[in-house]
Amino acid sequence: MPKETTERLIQRHFAPLTSRSIFRAEIKTKGPLHSSRIVYPLTENLKPELPKSLTPKPPGEVGRISRNGYNLKEVLGWSKDEYTCVQKSMRTLAQKHLDTSQLLSKQKSKSVKDVYKLAKEMHPILATFEKDWVIDDFLGMILKNSATRKKAQGRSSPQTPGGSTNKDTEDEEEDEVEE
């Protein structure tokens, strides 16, 4: 009797590649990766369409959440990139055109108006808010932080020109802190 031969399927076993490989985190994209998959309009919109009605200022004060205030980043609802971009450009404008050792209320009105105008030119979305409250809030926070920082730096090293510590200056500072 002839011997029956059966075909055997031999599968080779390889260790999974992932046990030895390290993969980078994937970049999240908002749209398709290839331009061939995008349908471009026949005409370009030169200016983005802005809302017809102006956005009112929410009640309270920016940054004072415990006192019925609001968080500017949450109220605006912008993406992190957009918020950071506007924040950086506002900081740059403040450093170029305003005195960063003073609060917004102490600034020259002409300088503040120039900053408002430049900010709206750089970011047209800022023109969609009533009475420029978003620009006010950005500048207010930036100038308050920088003025406080400069004041603290001035207090951190109260020395006379000779290099010795001025005892009278330290006593005055302690009196201010107690009040």
VOGU-3710 file (C-alpha; in Angstrom, 3 decimals, decimal comma):
1> mpketterli> 0,000/0,000/0,000  1,408/3,313/-0,987  2,125/5,787/1,678  -0,153/8,838/1,668  1,620/12,104/1,668  -0,005/15,051/3,247  1,122/18,543/2,597  2,192/20,331/5,620  2,049/24,066/5,876  5,101/25,282/7,681
11> qrhfapltsr> 4,751/28,657/9,283  7,768/30,436/10,492  7,431/32,274/13,748  9,068/35,650/14,165  9,130/37,678/17,325  6,920/40,738/17,068  8,793/43,695/15,746  7,202/46,007/18,288  9,055/44,435/21,192  12,309/45,884/19,882
21> sifraeiktk> 11,115/49,050/18,187  10,246/52,401/19,626  7,651/54,407/17,771  7,355/58,169/17,946  4,052/59,713/18,941  1,830/60,406/15,979  1,184/63,992/15,030  -2,490/64,812/15,078  -3,512/66,657/11,961  -6,620/68,648/11,334
31> gplhssrivy> -6,999/67,756/7,696  -5,786/65,396/5,023  -2,054/64,921/4,667  -1,876/65,113/0,885  -2,892/68,115/-1,168  -4,295/65,786/-3,823  -7,117/64,965/-1,421  -8,117/68,578/-0,850  -10,691/70,270/-3,038  -9,613/73,869/-3,404
41> pltenlkpel> -12,213/76,561/-4,135  -12,055/78,359/-7,466  -11,881/81,757/-5,764  -9,971/82,686/-2,656  -11,440/84,488/0,316  -8,911/87,191/1,029  -10,442/88,063/4,393  -11,829/85,431/6,726  -15,499/85,834/7,464  -15,972/87,324/10,890
51> pksltpkppg> -19,175/87,129/12,912  -21,624/89,952/12,224  -22,417/90,620/15,896  -19,790/91,572/18,445  -19,101/89,248/21,379  -19,926/90,877/24,733  -17,572/90,779/27,699  -18,489/88,127/30,284  -19,326/89,316/33,805  -16,493/89,549/36,306
61> evgrisrngy> -12,781/90,161/36,050  -10,282/88,125/34,074  -8,230/85,745/36,195  -10,403/86,169/39,306  -12,321/82,912/39,068  -12,916/82,668/42,827  -14,540/86,134/42,753  -17,043/85,391/39,960  -14,430/86,125/37,311  -13,510/84,120/34,232
71> nlkevlgwsk> -10,622/82,334/32,557  -9,868/84,098/29,268  -8,621/80,951/27,516  -11,855/79,076/28,326  -14,182/81,972/27,455  -12,597/82,503/24,038  -12,716/78,812/23,123  -9,762/79,137/20,760  -7,310/76,347/20,046  -4,160/76,286/22,169
81> deytcvqksm> -2,038/77,322/19,184  -4,260/80,276/18,295  -4,421/81,509/21,899  -0,645/81,211/22,324  -0,005/83,012/19,024  -2,221/85,967/20,002  -0,733/86,033/23,503  2,849/86,141/22,180  2,094/88,890/19,678  0,330/90,938/22,379
91> rtlaqkhldt> 3,375/90,533/24,636  5,658/91,663/21,805  3,473/94,711/21,098  3,414/95,612/24,793  7,207/95,388/25,032  7,720/97,540/21,929  5,113/100,254/22,506  4,278/100,375/26,225  6,096/100,881/29,526  6,093/97,362/30,984
101> sqllskqksk> 6,861/98,630/34,483  3,431/100,307/34,651  -0,122/98,943/34,667  -2,467/99,460/31,720  -4,292/102,302/33,492  -1,005/104,256/33,818  -0,063/104,016/30,111  -0,239/106,888/27,612  -3,543/106,724/25,730  -1,868/107,270/22,331
111> svkdvyklak> 0,445/104,293/22,886  -2,462/102,099/23,974  -4,507/103,093/20,904  -1,547/102,251/18,664  -1,263/98,813/20,270  -5,022/98,211/19,793  -4,766/99,146/16,126  -1,701/96,969/15,500  -3,242/94,020/17,355  -6,402/94,175/15,223
121> emhpilatfe> -4,292/94,319/12,057  -2,245/91,295/13,138  -5,266/89,284/14,323  -8,559/90,335/12,672  -10,524/88,122/15,061  -9,797/90,642/17,845  -12,102/93,121/16,099  -15,110/90,870/16,825  -15,288/91,730/20,523  -17,254/94,611/22,050
131> kdwviddflg> -15,131/97,556/23,189  -11,913/95,555/22,618  -12,291/93,713/25,926  -10,065/90,828/24,800  -7,191/93,193/23,994  -7,778/94,909/27,356  -7,592/91,585/29,171  -4,461/90,393/27,367  -2,639/93,697/27,913  -3,884/93,976/31,495
141> milknsatrk> -2,535/90,542/32,412  0,764/91,040/30,574  1,447/94,470/32,080  0,360/93,423/35,575  2,710/90,431/35,507  5,651/92,403/34,111  5,148/95,339/36,511  4,935/92,975/39,483  8,041/91,119/38,314  10,043/94,343/37,906
151> kaqgrsspqt> 8,901/95,594/41,293  9,934/92,305/42,926  13,331/92,413/41,209  13,871/95,917/42,544  13,079/94,775/46,074  15,145/91,590/45,953  18,494/93,414/46,001  18,271/96,637/48,023  21,939/97,629/48,018  23,654/100,964/48,101
161> pggstnkdte> 26,216/101,813/45,388  29,030/100,850/47,798  27,815/97,255/47,858  26,542/97,170/51,442  22,917/96,506/52,269  20,875/99,574/53,122  19,158/98,891/56,473  16,699/101,823/56,109  15,392/100,451/52,803  14,762/97,043/54,374
171> deeedevee> 12,777/98,613/57,244  10,585/100,558/54,800  9,893/97,414/52,795  8,850/95,510/55,917  6,395/98,313/56,773  4,860/98,105/53,283  4,437/94,333/53,528  2,695/94,553/56,929  0,087/97,001/55,654
//
